[in-house]
Amino acid sequence: MQIMLIAILFIVLVAYVIYKVNGKFEGKEFGILIAVLVLSGILTYALIEDKKQEVPEVFKTKYEKTHEVKISKFSYERLNNKMVSSKTNFIYDFDFITLKDGKEYLCSVKNVKVVKIEDEFVFENFDKLDEKCTKK
């Protein structure tokens, strides 16, 4: 939200500067304003999407490596973003489909606790996951 507010203030400032320099606001200036709006929107979206995918991808990679299975479909839900906003502590639920021995299994892992230390994610309870798998 703060990023979007800063972007809007920056765009208003750019429009004001263009108006003061030229004394008018015509088609060329309007095109520049639209380009700045579109670029800031794309940049904001890319930054937000990149952060949202980080923890689930780390979990998926670690799970595949540890259990020596391939995850074909994967979904997740972050639980602690509904009440507490934290940049270092996360709780996730993961649902995925794995391929074991040529058969597909639907697996759920609940309440996975993740701690971010600098740029690394540490899974607190990875060895004791509450994993439930059923044949698909």
N, C-alpha and C positions, 0 to 999 in steps of 0.2 A: 504494500500500500504506500509506503514511504517513497519507493522508487517511482511509482506512478505520479504521486504528488510533485516530486522534484521534476519529472519529465514535463508535466503540464506547466509548471512555473517557468521552466526553461523555454518552452514553446511560446508562451505569452511574452517572455522577455525578447525572444528573437523577432516576433511579430512587431513589438514595440520599436525595437532598434531599426528594423526595415522601414517602418512608417516614418520615424524621425529622420533617417538618412535621406530618403527619397521624397518625403512630404506627401506620399500617396501610397496606396496599396492596390496594385493592379494585378493582372493575370500572371505575370512572371513571379511576383512576390507570393501570390496565392499558391502557385505551383511549388515554390520552395517550402512554404508552410505545410502543404499536404505531404511533401516528401519527408520532411522532418517528423511529422506526425506518424506516418507509416513506418519509418525506420525505428522510431522510439517504441512504437507498439510491438514490432517484430522483436526487437532487442529485449524488451521486458518479458515477452512471452517465452523467448528462448531461455532466458535466465531462470525463470520460474519453473519451466519444464525440466531443465537440467537438474535442479535441486530436488525436485519431486521424485525423480527416477533413481537417485543415487543409492539410497539404502536398500531398496528392493533388488536392485541389480547385484549388489554385493552379497546379499543373502542368497540369491539364486545361484551365483557362481560358487559360493562356499558350500551350499547344500549339494550341488552336483558333484563337486570335487570330493566331499566327505563321504557321501553315500554311493558314489559311483553310479549314478543314474542320470538320465536325460530328462529335463523338464520340458514338456512340449507346450503347455499352456500355463499361464501364470497370472494371478491377480493378487491384490493386496489392499489392506485398509489400515491407515494410520489411526490408532485409537486415541492417543493423548492430545491430538490437535483440537479436540472438541472442547476441552476444559482448560488445559494448561499448554501454554506456548513455550516450548523449550528448544534451544538450539543445540543442546548436547545430549538430551535424554529422549529416546523415542520408544514407543510400544506399537508393534505391528501385529496384524493377523494376516497370514498368507494362505491362499488356496491355489493348488496347482495340480496338474495331471502329469504323472511320471510314467515312464516305460520301464518295467522290470520284467525280465524273463519273457519278453515278447507280449506282455499283457499290460493294459493301461489301468492305472490306479488313480483314484481321486483322493488327494491328501489335503489335510488342513492342519496348520500349525497356528496355535493361538498364543497370544501374549508373549511375543518375542521381544525381549528387552535389548535395546541397542544404545550404546554410549559412544558419543563422538569425542575422540581425543585428537586434537589438532585436525589432521586431514584423514584420520583412520577411524573406521567404524568397528567397535568391539561388541560382539554378541555375548551378553552376560550369561544367558542360560542356553547356549547352543547345544551343550552336551546333554541337557535334560529337557529337550523340546517335548511339548505335549502334542505329539504327532498322531493323527488318526487317518489311516488310509483304508479305503474300501475299493473293491474291484468295480470298475466302470461298467 
